[in-house]
Amino acid sequence: MKRTRIAAGMAAAMALSMVMGTVGMADERTTFVVGFDAEYPPYGYMDDDGEYTGFDLELAQAVCDLEGWELVKTPIDWDSKDLELESGSIDCIWSGFTINGREDDYTWSYPYVDNSQVIVVSEESGITSLADLEGKIVGVQAASAALELLSEDGDQADLAATFGDLLEFADYNTAFVELQAGSVDAVAMDIGVAQYQIKEKEGYIILDEELNSEQYGIGFRLDDEELRDTVNEALLALVEDGTVAELAEKYELGDMVCLGDGILEEGETEAGTEAVTE
């Protein structure tokens, strides 16, 4: 079913792009096609009414409202996000997307969320520390920041070498189902997603030891500085009018949202934009 929704979303986005002229100068733009992981709550997911929503998508909608654009929400296969971006099927990747380690691969917006990678386990697992993961089966989403950390050249490669196995899943909802079933002993994931999962499902905990700290940004193509700058300007306006704070409270991300930090306070908007892309 997910694959069908993705194909339909891609087709709709491409059709809109051709008819309405999505790609072009920022001041000529009529639509804004956002690629996102549709199974990544609270940042992007399908609600009970069958509508795509989440912190990232509501923030994207607020940007479009300011700019007079139509938001096209396009769910993508996370493992194919780069192909979608480079082909022009989407204008950006906006889906709890980690900047760290990818600084030179995209044109980045301002960081907007302080994030960390953590480990989720069952309360009854007896696992209380990273050391307890020795010999255990750990699940992770394919092409994710957590996987990069735990891969052979990642910062947590030594930890991963102690695992019994590291299994990749298409999305974190599937990984969590496997954790519930006992097929994996733990799942490595973003803390915001972990907090959402354990709020919805009792009997699970987040280990106190984090795997890293990082920041989320919106990833644009390397030649899309103008679009990035327009979105950045809109984001700062949404900080100033209180929209970002309202959405952060709604999605229980108030302690994590960092949008505007060190920029609005110091009046360094232009310098901040350059710093993000260096």
Summary of the structure (lengths in Angstrom):
residues: 278
radius of gyration: 18.7
end to end distance: 39.8
largest distance: 57.4
contacts: 908
relative contact order: 0.17
helix: 40%
strand: 23%
